[in-house]
């Protein structure tokens, strides 16, 4: 359908022209002019300058001709909207553009070229989230013994919400400091681990020629020295007295005692399967894929340790995992017991967490499940076992 058009000539005076145009626009709004009707104001002061007025707004444009080869081509360059761009401003812009055209310039083509370039950049851009998906699914990550699940979880939790939508080529040190600072409130260790993963991801991007250079990373945070805590005999007795009042899960209590009885790592305990344990012979086989050292281990169970496993068998002996998760589709989270123990040594109540925040604090201070393994190993060494 052909658009109906009224053609008018604007006043020479910029102020008068602005008032007339504003009045015309107001009248269109009051009368509800048909969408097919537009008004075009021609400017007698600057050749080719016009203002098209429609119900959706009023746009300035400059019409000019340019010779390309043996042909003359018509150009139309939009230069703003009325009233944000006044009549006087539009005339100044148009005159400057006409000077550029007279010198061989083609601003309309330049504008189109810049728009196409920006669109191409958007098409070629890869977001940090897309890079993360590519990196997590690459064999450099999936082939790790620990798998890709934990790196993926950490990236989704702390990195992607902050910089996931950014173009990987535009990530700067300032963005990475923002990620580091947001994680640092939870401790230096988790911050350094998170930033190490981010560095690995950007290293992967550089190897794939997705970026030219790595962004500048913030300095590594200073971590506390590794703890060499070993519980005294008195503290072990104290711990056994405190555990019943700590409101731990039955399986958590048994897992902690198994650690003391076997000197095994809490992760090795939590991912164990019933097929690995023979209660008759009193042996627990830790397959190489479950062992931190990568070597298969055989743990000979004491009468006390065997009794703990028998109690567990009453709870979960009907299925594959000794310590199943809630949905019984796999083993418990290897960090679940550490979190339960830490919650009971915070010293202060936190909403939604354990109601016994100091139940497991011992005379010698706080402790971790890994300290129980060290305690058992040290005690056996002292006893020359």
Secondary structure, DSSP 8 states (H G I E B T S, - for coil): ---EEEEEE--SSHHHHHHHHHHHHHHHHHHT--TTEEEEEE-SSSTTEEEEEETTEEEEEEEEEEEETTEEEEEEEEEEEETTS-HHHHHHHHHHHHHHHHTT--HHHHHHHHHHHHHHHHHH--BHHHHHHHHHTSHHHHTSTT-SHHHHHHIIIIIHHHHTTSBGGG--HHHHHHHHHHHHTT-HHHHHHHHHHHHHHHHHHHHTTS-SS-------------------HHHHHHHHHHHTTTT--HHHHHHHHHHHHH---HHHHHT-BGGGEETTTTEEEE-TTTSTTSS-EEEE--HHHHHHHHHHHHHHTTSSBSSB-TTSSSB--TTHHHHHHHHTTSSS--TTS-S-TTTT-BTTB---HHHHHHHHHHHHHHTT-
